[in-house]
Amino acid sequence: MTRGPSGPHRHRRRSPKSGAFAATSALAMIFGVNCAADVVLPYDLTGFSRRSAPAHPWSIAILPLLDGRAPEDRAPARTFLYQGLEFEGTVLEDLGSSPLDRLTEVLARHLQHEGLFSRIELVRDVEQASNADLVLDGRVARFRGYVQSEADASRDSRVDALAGGPSAADPSAADPSAADPPAADPPAADPPAADASAAASAEPSPNAERPSPRRRVLAEVVLSDLRIRRMDGRRPTTVLMECDAGWSIDERRAVEDQRRAAWMVSAEALRVALDRYGRVLEGADLSGRLRVRDRVHLAGRALAGPEAGALAGTMNDTMNDTMKDMMKALARRVPPGWAFSVAAEPGRPHGWSVDLGCIEGRFVAQQTLRFHRLLGPFVPSVRVWACPAEIEAHYDEHAEFAAQYLGTAPRGGHFFAYSVGPKNWPGAVREVAEHFRAKMPGRGGRVLDIVPARAAPLIRSAPAP
């Protein structure tokens, strides 16, 4: 027996031996239901639209999410110091004896609300998923929410009052757009003085309610390695899609309820993460035509004649023919589960100032979404640049994630590559360099400048960090 906002409800689960239970009946157990220690996960679905017809005509079974949290997150302290501020955080176990099941139910309910599948079932193991077309599993990598402690926020407010402005910890101090609007200009003349009784009545009562100070709130929620596999009888086979659903929050807000604030911000991060995951899932191809492999390499899959001709036609005619040939050869070696395209216009390696345009190719992982706290959600990709031999290029030491210089090739030209999160293709940059047979000059190191010369380019490098 559990109690929700509309009164007591009875819920029956089928025995684990009797098969899967439908999400439509099971999911009501979490939403609005008080768990251990009176903690409620305030997950609100009212802002999400529902499809009139399922995005995918298949049924899907969802396995319980596994615990993929770091050891320090499995037994976290309720308070901690971060950047000189004291925070109070959530503890996932406060959701009850089976907190991972609670999050699994939230995931299923969200997908059901958006109408992404014809049927969603929650199951305990793969054997119960034998009647489903697809099966989804994954891990909870992180689920924490934090709010700056009330005492710490009050101290910041007193510092603001004494300093006559926001404290250094307030982002609005550095961002004028985030600050409150300026006060109105003072009147040209002082108003007439009032009598003492009127002045006394105008002073606020010490017992009057004061506005809640703005506090810093933090959250990071990551459901990682959410795999969707095809069911073949009683066992899952091909991985059709693999994603992370993640989001992080770091901002200042007015906090009314200290106890609920950390859970509210963590629930908000989960909503955004699942919303973005749902958008990717809605447009995914789950027919089996595409698959995600555990490990891939630059392969020998050749493009068909018309495809190769169309690809060559997208390249700018002013480019060096040798560069075109080498990029077309690379396009015939796309790893399984990845796509390759060539930019129609000349490009320049990221993080480098280059005087001439280069041919830019891009590998993109299909059916995949990853999350990083600095990058946010992103699709793994590998970008490649083939540049003429006569370029002048200079490395920008202030650029973030600059392209790596691969070297020069026997047929001429300079080559660069930039890799972002290819989890199942860890040797991407090395394999691209080997494809072009690019060699670093001299004894290696980190190249900073490339200056053309009469006989050979002058290349200035620094020792590898």
C-alpha positions as CSV (number, residue, x, y, z in Angstrom):
1,M,0.0,0.0,0.0
2,T,1.4,3.4,-1.0
3,R,-0.1,6.8,-0.7
4,G,0.0,9.3,-3.5
5,P,-1.4,12.8,-3.9
6,S,-4.9,11.5,-4.7
7,G,-5.1,9.0,-1.9
8,P,-4.1,5.4,-1.3
9,H,-3.6,3.0,-4.3
10,R,-3.0,-0.7,-4.5
11,H,-0.6,-2.0,-7.1
12,R,0.0,-5.6,-8.1
13,R,3.1,-6.9,-9.8
14,R,3.1,-10.2,-11.5
15,S,5.4,-12.7,-10.0
16,P,8.9,-12.7,-11.6
17,K,8.1,-16.2,-12.8
18,S,4.9,-15.2,-14.5
19,G,6.3,-12.9,-17.2
20,A,6.6,-9.2,-17.8
21,F,4.2,-6.6,-16.4
22,A,2.9,-3.8,-18.4
23,A,4.3,-0.3,-17.9
24,T,0.8,1.2,-18.0
25,S,0.0,-0.4,-14.6
26,A,3.4,-0.5,-13.0
27,L,4.6,3.0,-13.6
28,A,2.0,4.6,-11.3
29,M,4.0,3.4,-8.3
30,I,6.6,6.1,-8.5
31,F,5.0,9.4,-9.6
32,G,3.9,11.4,-6.6
33,V,4.4,8.6,-4.2
34,N,6.3,9.3,-0.9
35,C,9.3,7.1,-0.5
36,A,11.5,6.4,2.5
37,A,12.2,9.5,4.7
38,D,9.3,11.3,3.0
39,V,11.5,12.0,-0.1
40,V,9.6,12.6,-3.3
41,L,11.3,12.9,-6.7
42,P,9.4,15.8,-8.2
43,Y,9.4,14.7,-11.8
44,D,6.8,16.6,-13.9
45,L,5.8,15.5,-17.3
46,T,3.2,18.2,-18.0
47,G,5.6,20.2,-20.2
48,F,6.2,17.4,-22.7
49,S,3.9,16.8,-25.7
50,R,2.6,13.4,-26.5
51,R,2.6,11.9,-30.0
52,S,-0.8,10.8,-31.5
53,A,0.9,7.7,-32.9
54,P,4.0,5.7,-31.7
55,A,7.3,6.9,-33.2
56,H,8.3,3.2,-33.5
57,P,5.9,0.3,-34.2
58,W,7.7,-2.1,-31.9
59,S,7.3,-3.1,-28.3
60,I,10.3,-2.6,-25.9
61,A,11.1,-4.2,-22.5
62,I,13.2,-2.1,-20.1
63,L,15.5,-3.9,-17.7
64,P,16.3,-2.4,-14.2
65,L,19.1,0.2,-14.5
66,L,22.4,-1.0,-12.9
67,D,24.5,0.9,-10.4
68,G,27.4,2.4,-12.4
69,R,28.2,5.2,-9.8
70,A,31.7,5.8,-8.6
71,P,32.4,4.5,-5.1
72,E,32.3,8.0,-3.6
73,D,28.8,8.5,-5.0
74,R,27.5,5.3,-3.5
75,A,28.2,6.5,0.1
76,P,28.2,10.3,-0.3
77,A,28.4,12.8,2.5
78,R,25.3,15.0,2.8
79,T,27.3,18.2,3.0
80,F,30.5,19.1,1.3
81,L,32.6,22.1,0.4
82,Y,33.0,23.2,-3.2
83,Q,34.8,26.4,-4.3
84,G,34.7,27.7,-0.8
85,L,30.9,27.2,-0.4
86,E,29.1,24.7,1.7
87,F,26.4,22.5,-0.1
88,E,23.8,20.1,1.0
89,G,23.2,17.2,-1.4
90,T,20.8,14.4,-2.3
91,V,21.4,10.8,-1.4
92,L,19.9,8.5,-3.9
93,E,19.1,5.8,-1.3
94,D,16.6,8.2,0.3
95,L,14.2,7.3,-2.5
96,G,13.6,4.0,-0.8
97,S,15.0,0.5,-0.7
98,S,15.2,0.2,-4.5
99,P,16.3,3.6,-5.8
100,L,17.5,2.3,-9.1
101,D,14.1,0.7,-9.7
102,R,12.6,4.1,-9.1
103,L,14.8,5.7,-11.7
104,T,14.0,2.9,-14.1
105,E,10.3,3.6,-13.7
106,V,10.9,7.3,-14.4
107,L,12.7,6.4,-17.6
108,A,9.9,4.1,-18.7
109,R,7.2,6.6,-17.8
110,H,8.9,9.4,-19.8
111,L,9.3,7.2,-22.9
112,Q,5.7,6.1,-22.5
113,H,4.4,9.7,-22.1
114,E,6.2,10.8,-25.3
115,G,4.6,7.9,-27.2
116,L,7.9,6.5,-28.6
117,F,6.9,2.8,-28.7
118,S,3.8,0.8,-29.2
119,R,4.2,-0.9,-25.8
120,I,6.6,-0.5,-22.9
121,E,7.2,-3.2,-20.3
122,L,9.2,-3.2,-17.2
123,V,10.9,-6.6,-16.6
124,R,13.3,-8.0,-14.1
125,D,15.5,-10.0,-16.5
126,V,15.9,-10.9,-20.2
127,E,13.8,-14.0,-19.8
128,Q,10.7,-11.9,-19.1
129,A,11.4,-9.8,-22.3
130,S,10.8,-12.8,-24.7
131,N,7.6,-11.3,-26.0
132,A,9.1,-7.9,-26.7
133,D,10.6,-6.8,-30.0
134,L,13.4,-4.8,-28.3
135,V,15.1,-4.6,-24.9
136,L,16.7,-1.6,-23.2
137,D,19.3,-1.7,-20.5
138,G,21.8,0.8,-19.0
139,R,23.5,2.2,-15.9
140,V,23.1,5.1,-13.5
141,A,26.5,6.7,-13.7
142,R,25.6,9.8,-11.6
143,F,22.6,11.2,-9.9
144,R,23.3,14.1,-7.5
145,G,21.7,17.5,-6.7
146,Y,23.1,20.2,-4.4
147,V,22.0,23.4,-2.9
148,Q,24.1,26.0,-1.1
149,S,23.4,25.7,2.6
150,E,21.1,28.3,4.1
151,A,23.8,29.6,6.6
152,D,26.3,29.9,3.8
153,A,23.8,31.8,1.6
154,S,22.9,34.2,4.5
155,R,26.6,34.9,5.0
156,D,26.9,35.8,1.3
157,S,23.9,38.1,1.6
158,R,25.5,40.0,4.5
159,V,28.7,40.3,2.5
160,D,26.7,41.7,-0.4
161,A,25.0,44.2,1.9
162,L,28.3,45.4,3.4
163,A,30.1,45.6,0.0
164,G,27.1,47.3,-1.7
165,G,26.9,44.7,-4.5
166,P,26.9,41.0,-5.3
167,S,29.6,38.7,-3.9
168,A,32.3,37.3,-6.1
169,A,30.5,33.9,-5.9
170,D,27.5,35.3,-7.7
171,P,27.8,34.8,-11.5
172,S,25.8,38.0,-12.0
173,A,28.8,39.9,-10.7
174,A,30.7,38.9,-13.8
175,D,27.7,38.8,-16.2
176,P,25.8,42.0,-16.4
177,S,23.0,40.3,-18.2
178,A,22.4,38.0,-15.3
179,A,22.2,40.8,-12.7
180,D,19.1,42.4,-11.4
181,P,18.0,45.6,-13.2
182,P,19.5,48.8,-11.8
183,A,17.6,50.7,-9.2
184,A,15.8,53.8,-10.3
185,D,17.5,57.2,-10.1
186,P,17.1,59.0,-6.8
187,P,14.6,61.9,-6.6
188,A,15.9,65.3,-7.4
189,A,15.1,66.6,-3.9
190,D,14.7,64.9,-0.5
191,P,11.1,64.4,0.5
192,P,9.7,66.2,3.5
193,A,10.7,64.7,6.8
194,A,8.0,62.7,8.5
195,D,7.3,62.6,12.2
196,A,8.9,60.1,14.4
197,S,5.8,57.9,14.7
198,A,5.5,57.6,10.9
199,A,9.1,56.8,10.5
200,A,8.8,54.1,13.2
201,S,5.8,52.6,11.4
202,A,7.7,52.5,8.1
203,E,10.5,50.4,9.5
204,P,10.0,46.6,8.8
205,S,9.2,44.4,11.7
206,P,12.0,42.1,12.8
207,N,9.5,39.3,12.6
208,A,8.5,40.1,9.0
209,E,9.2,37.4,6.4
210,R,12.3,38.2,4.4
211,P,12.8,37.1,0.8
212,S,14.9,33.9,0.4
213,P,18.5,34.7,-0.6
214,R,19.7,33.4,-4.0
215,R,21.7,30.3,-3.6
216,R,23.9,28.3,-5.9
217,V,22.4,25.0,-7.0
218,L,24.3,22.2,-8.8
219,A,23.2,19.0,-10.4
220,E,24.6,16.3,-12.6
221,V,22.5,13.3,-13.8
222,V,23.9,10.7,-16.2
223,L,22.2,7.5,-17.3
224,S,25.0,5.9,-19.4
225,D,25.2,3.2,-22.0
226,L,21.5,3.0,-22.6
227,R,21.5,0.1,-25.2
228,I,18.6,-0.9,-27.3
229,R,19.0,-4.4,-28.6
230,R,16.9,-6.6,-30.9
231,M,15.3,-9.6,-29.3
232,D,15.8,-12.9,-31.0
233,G,13.6,-15.4,-29.2
234,R,14.7,-15.4,-25.6
235,R,18.0,-13.5,-26.0
236,P,19.0,-10.0,-27.1
237,T,21.3,-9.8,-30.1
238,T,22.2,-6.8,-32.2
239,V,22.8,-3.5,-30.5
240,L,20.7,-1.0,-32.5
241,M,21.4,2.1,-30.5
242,E,23.7,3.2,-27.6
243,C,23.3,6.5,-25.8
244,D,24.0,8.5,-22.7
245,A,21.2,10.6,-21.2
246,G,22.9,13.3,-19.2
247,W,22.7,17.0,-18.1
248,S,24.3,19.3,-15.6
249,I,23.2,22.5,-13.9
250,D,25.2,25.2,-12.2
251,E,23.4,28.4,-11.4
252,R,21.9,30.6,-8.7
253,R,18.3,30.6,-7.7
254,A,15.9,31.7,-5.0
255,V,15.3,28.7,-2.7
256,E,12.1,28.4,-0.8
257,D,12.3,24.9,0.6
258,Q,15.8,23.8,1.7
259,R,14.8,20.2,2.0
260,R,13.3,19.8,-1.5
261,A,15.6,22.2,-3.4
262,A,18.4,19.6,-4.1
263,W,15.8,17.0,-5.3
264,M,14.1,19.6,-7.5
265,V,17.3,20.5,-9.3
266,S,18.3,16.9,-9.7
267,A,14.9,16.0,-11.1
268,E,15.1,19.0,-13.5
269,A,18.5,17.7,-14.8
270,L,16.9,14.3,-15.3
271,R,14.0,15.8,-17.3
272,V,16.3,17.7,-19.6
273,A,18.5,14.6,-20.1
274,L,15.6,12.3,-20.9
275,D,14.0,15.0,-23.2
276,R,17.1,15.2,-25.3
277,Y,17.5,11.4,-25.3
278,G,13.8,11.1,-26.4
279,R,14.5,13.5,-29.4
280,V,17.4,11.3,-30.6
281,L,15.4,8.1,-30.0
282,E,12.5,9.5,-32.0
283,G,14.6,9.9,-35.1
284,A,16.6,6.7,-34.7
285,D,16.5,3.8,-37.2
286,L,15.6,0.7,-35.1
287,S,14.7,-1.5,-38.1
288,G,18.0,-3.4,-37.8
289,R,19.6,-1.7,-40.9
290,L,22.1,0.1,-38.6
291,R,23.9,-1.4,-35.7
292,V,26.4,-0.2,-33.0
293,R,29.5,-2.4,-32.6
294,D,31.7,-2.7,-29.5
295,R,34.9,-1.9,-31.4
296,V,35.5,-0.6,-34.9
297,H,38.5,0.2,-37.1
298,L,39.0,2.0,-40.4
299,A,37.7,-0.7,-42.7
300,G,37.6,-1.6,-46.3
301,R,33.9,-1.0,-47.0
302,A,34.0,0.7,-50.4
303,L,31.4,3.2,-51.6
304,A,29.5,2.2,-54.7
305,G,30.4,3.9,-57.9
306,P,27.6,6.4,-57.9
307,E,28.2,7.2,-54.3
308,A,31.9,7.8,-54.9
309,G,31.2,10.0,-57.9
310,A,28.7,12.1,-55.9
311,L,31.2,12.5,-53.1
312,A,33.9,13.7,-55.5
313,G,31.4,16.2,-56.9
314,T,30.9,17.9,-53.5
315,M,34.6,18.9,-53.3
316,N,35.7,22.3,-54.5
317,D,37.2,22.1,-57.9
318,T,40.1,24.4,-57.0
319,M,41.5,21.8,-54.5
320,N,44.5,19.9,-55.3
321,D,43.7,16.6,-57.2
322,T,46.0,14.6,-54.9
323,M,44.1,15.8,-51.8
324,K,40.8,14.8,-53.5
325,D,42.1,11.3,-54.3
326,M,43.3,10.7,-50.8
327,M,40.1,11.9,-49.2
328,K,38.0,9.7,-51.6
329,A,40.1,6.7,-50.7
330,L,39.4,7.5,-47.0
331,A,35.7,7.6,-47.8
332,R,35.8,4.1,-49.0
333,R,37.0,2.9,-45.6
334,V,34.3,4.1,-43.3
335,P,34.0,1.9,-40.1
336,P,30.7,0.0,-39.6
337,G,28.1,2.1,-37.8
338,W,29.7,5.4,-38.9
339,A,28.9,7.9,-41.7
340,F,31.3,10.0,-43.7
341,S,30.8,13.3,-45.5
342,V,33.0,15.9,-47.1
343,A,32.3,19.6,-46.7
344,A,31.3,21.4,-49.9
345,E,33.5,24.4,-49.1
346,P,37.1,24.6,-48.0
347,G,37.7,24.4,-44.3
348,R,40.5,25.1,-41.8
349,P,41.7,22.8,-38.9
350,H,40.1,23.7,-35.6
351,G,42.4,25.7,-33.4
352,W,44.8,26.7,-36.2
353,S,45.1,29.8,-38.3
354,V,45.7,28.7,-41.9
355,D,46.1,30.9,-45.0
356,L,44.7,28.4,-47.5
357,G,41.5,26.3,-47.5
358,C,41.7,22.6,-46.9
359,I,39.5,19.7,-47.8
360,E,37.5,18.7,-44.7
361,G,36.0,15.3,-44.1
362,R,33.9,14.2,-41.1
363,F,33.1,10.8,-39.6
364,V,30.0,10.7,-37.4
365,A,28.9,7.8,-35.2
366,Q,25.3,6.7,-36.0
367,Q,22.7,5.7,-33.5
368,T,24.9,7.1,-30.7
369,L,24.8,10.0,-28.2
370,R,27.3,10.6,-25.4
371,F,27.6,13.1,-22.5
372,H,30.5,15.0,-21.0
373,R,30.1,17.6,-18.3
374,L,32.1,20.1,-20.3
375,L,30.6,19.4,-23.7
376,G,27.1,18.4,-22.7
377,P,25.3,15.9,-24.9
378,F,27.3,15.2,-28.2
379,V,27.5,12.8,-31.1
380,P,31.0,11.2,-31.4
381,S,32.8,12.4,-34.4
382,V,36.2,12.5,-36.1
383,R,37.1,15.5,-38.4
384,V,39.9,15.3,-40.9
385,W,41.6,18.0,-42.9
386,A,43.8,17.5,-46.0
387,C,45.7,20.8,-46.7
388,P,47.9,21.8,-49.6
389,A,51.7,21.5,-49.2
390,E,52.2,25.3,-49.5
391,I,50.0,26.3,-46.5
392,E,51.2,28.5,-43.7
393,A,49.7,27.4,-40.4
394,H,50.0,28.6,-36.8
395,Y,48.7,26.8,-33.7
396,D,46.4,28.9,-31.4
397,E,47.6,28.1,-27.9
398,H,44.4,29.5,-26.4
399,A,42.1,27.3,-28.5
400,E,40.2,24.5,-26.7
401,F,40.3,21.0,-28.3
402,A,42.6,22.1,-31.2
403,A,43.1,19.7,-34.1
404,Q,46.1,17.4,-33.9
405,Y,48.7,17.8,-36.6
406,L,49.4,14.4,-38.2
407,G,52.3,15.3,-40.5
408,T,53.1,15.3,-44.2
409,A,52.4,12.6,-46.7
410,P,54.7,11.2,-49.4
411,R,52.3,12.5,-52.1
412,G,52.4,15.9,-50.5
413,G,50.1,17.9,-48.2
414,H,49.6,18.4,-44.5
415,F,47.0,16.5,-42.5
416,F,45.1,17.3,-39.3
417,A,42.5,15.4,-37.2
418,Y,40.2,16.3,-34.4
419,S,38.5,13.5,-32.4
420,V,35.5,13.9,-30.0
421,G,34.5,10.9,-28.0
422,P,34.7,8.0,-30.4
423,K,34.2,5.4,-27.6
424,N,34.1,2.4,-29.9
425,W,36.8,3.7,-32.2
426,P,39.7,4.6,-29.9
427,G,42.4,4.4,-32.6
428,A,40.6,6.8,-35.0
429,V,43.3,9.5,-35.2
430,R,46.2,7.0,-35.5
431,E,44.4,5.0,-38.2
432,V,43.6,8.2,-40.2
433,A,47.3,9.2,-40.0
434,E,48.3,5.7,-41.2
435,H,45.8,5.9,-44.1
436,F,47.4,9.1,-45.3
437,R,50.9,7.7,-44.5
438,A,51.5,11.0,-42.7
439,K,54.8,11.3,-40.8
440,M,55.7,13.8,-38.2
441,P,58.8,15.9,-39.0
442,G,62.1,15.5,-37.1
443,R,61.9,13.7,-33.8
444,G,58.3,14.3,-33.2
445,G,56.9,16.5,-30.5
446,R,54.1,19.0,-30.8
447,V,54.0,21.1,-34.0
448,L,53.3,24.8,-33.4
449,D,54.0,26.5,-36.8
450,I,54.2,25.5,-40.4
451,V,55.9,28.0,-42.7
452,P,56.4,27.2,-46.5
453,A,60.0,27.5,-47.8
454,R,61.6,27.0,-51.2
455,A,62.9,23.5,-50.7
456,A,60.7,22.2,-47.8
457,P,58.4,23.7,-45.3
458,L,59.9,25.0,-42.1
459,I,58.2,23.4,-39.1
460,R,58.6,24.6,-35.6
461,S,57.7,22.1,-32.9
462,A,57.9,21.8,-29.1
463,P,58.4,18.8,-26.9
464,A,55.3,16.7,-26.3
465,P,53.7,17.6,-23.0
